[in-house]
């Protein structure tokens, strides 16, 4: 199949894809290249006050007494608040969803009331004329604590010897068991059974811009304007409205430039809610920007899973069944409003995803601990499900003495099997596993790499090749959150206005944090209407301006927001032709819009340019028929509904070289073949994959939030918490197979999380492939030199 | 208890005199006192490189130098090097290759890249990766940045 054929012109005319499929640079990158962006901390406001938080030094402790007397006298200090005072202005929340049956979590306050449940939880707020003055005063707060017993290890939490929230009865936030039946029978008759336990370290997003919020309450209007580094402005508008008691229409959330998000900036953070509440209390603009140390302590963490998995296969190499048991720890609270049950739930949904076995059992326990909270971070659950699946698949291939690529080819769901219902109950519209595998083999020259690997081994050079096939959730329907009662929009909208000069202004509810949303929307709008790309201006990130919508998460911007832009553009094109037909006294059906002009559809002859049409429509409508009104602003919305999720598929490969003396892994190259449907901008799609792969590599080799037995974060700074830097990263080769979704006219699926979903599994399999001749194996991420040397019994 | 000192320096070619507290970092001074918000604050402990600026011709971490230490110095920031055109070739390649996503690291990354080009007219790909390895980018995975610098070096496109 070739690229999606988009009938961007009215039916019956020549098909022209316009700018779809072209690698055009992002227009909004220019200001960022000159340091002329507008991140929250760059904004300047009169009477701006700054907040700094006094955070719990203990993982679990009762607040016996807080003394603010010295802090309040510190220079520049305007006010100091404790939890109960802020609670009078900001209602607490409970993060549960009705469709995650039995999920429970205690009420959470903006500032801790009565006790702190993790090291770093905010227990008081100091407001001052400058951030440094606020920080000075934080040092002067005197606190008296009663230390409480802590639960740090997730296995201990499950045993429930200490219950973190006695009112909840036990430490289990959420549990689920999915069973197709027949799993034990499949294992009993299998020729080969392999079993492994994988550990996934707790890590975090490390956005280069810390979380940031500037709340500006207007007491006269009882209105609140919030400049917020967020992925979901409308969701936050609803939350500020309901928790602060301000009418929804009087809350405006503006997301200007956002310095990285990756899921970190889509959640409700207590310190950010406190900042908004303090703006209401003090009746002035108030800003909070998390510094790096408090980011490590309070930005959501993610992962931290222990998964036992078994696979049953026949001696001919047919996978019969998967049996999986996942335990994951989420900190002391489920995070609002998405809950912290989703990642584990995804692991149950996605384990074994690419394969055609029919028997599957997945068990999940999500438990509370006294560490920072965890929640949805880029690729949510996928890195776990892909790595455990692909790790056990490689182990089975090894035991069967089959090549890992051939073993996969034998078991992948065939490309002609769709629509397909997976044993976990998920429905796949159309995937292309075998085509992506074929493309990968060709792209990486798999056979000669294997030859080279063999030759180098005889010279004691240990290279490893690792594969990871994957499926990914994109374009989620309301089944993700809305059905569970969360006020999180699954639909998005686009408004397009033809300006009098013939330019387009496009307003979309999807937000931009650098992915290129605005660039692809310009491509879609320009193509759909028939104007030049440089005549298109995109506005996102302002609840007072854009249509209502979900924003940016779960790889939904292009597929959902892009479809709304396409439909709005087509409708505007039709309305433009209505106006042209009146001006020209010409049949609408014989006209079209091309290259900023209304033309004769058949001959291409220019009839009137859009600037002239705009002039007439806006300034001389008196020259148009009395019964005609030009409508040159159009809004359309789109919700995916036929499938719960529009699944994509892909496959990655990693080539590494291992030094058995040092335990260091050198990444030589990485490949990714992805099928995300219609590719709107190949360069931007590839860059999403590359950035995602590198985040996945971070999880596999470097990143882990380490806690002491007392629940103290041991490496919460950028010197001790390792992130991928340029010198260690490989070049990443990307390729695409395009299977457009038929649910939308655009045909786009999501691509932003694919890299992160597959990379950890591919790197793990490559490391274990390199270790295999040395009789060693690693299963606990990140694969640090120490862990590799331990596996080699060298330390 | 606050110590304040008078300083005079040149910032992007403009002479500036201010009384500053001794504890103020150079990057805070540039951002808060002069409104030059292009140099970003990413970690405040000298690791991420987002606050990279040029002082007397050398790139430094704006969070590891005090404003008072810049007394008498010539300081250059992303705004100055953009307006002078010194970064134009790099900025063009960065734009074409999409060597930025959120753009928060980009000013520091460009300062580091330009520093390399001034030191070494024909750096290899490995030397490029090495030279920018003190600048953290969470979005791109670095390859497009390396490509953009390499193409600037070789004058491709």
Interface residues (C-beta under 8 A of the other chain):
Chain A: X25 X26 X29 X30 X31 X32 X33 X34 X35 X36 X37 X39 X41 X42 X44 X75 X132 X205 X206 X207 X208 X209 X257 X258 X259 X260 X261 X262 X291 X292 X513 X514 X515 X516 X683 X684 X687 X690 X691 X692 X693 X694 X695 X717 X718 X719 X723 X724 X725 X726 X727 X728 X729 X731 X732 X755
Chain B: X2 X23 X31 X35 X36 X37 X38 X39 X40 X41 X42 X43 X44 X45 X47 X48 X50 X77 X78 X79 X82 X91 X94 X95 X96 X97 X98 X100 X101 X102 X103 X104 X105 X106 X107 X110 X128 X129 X130 X132 X133 X134 X135 X136 X137 X138 X139 X140 X141 X142 X143 X144 X145 X146
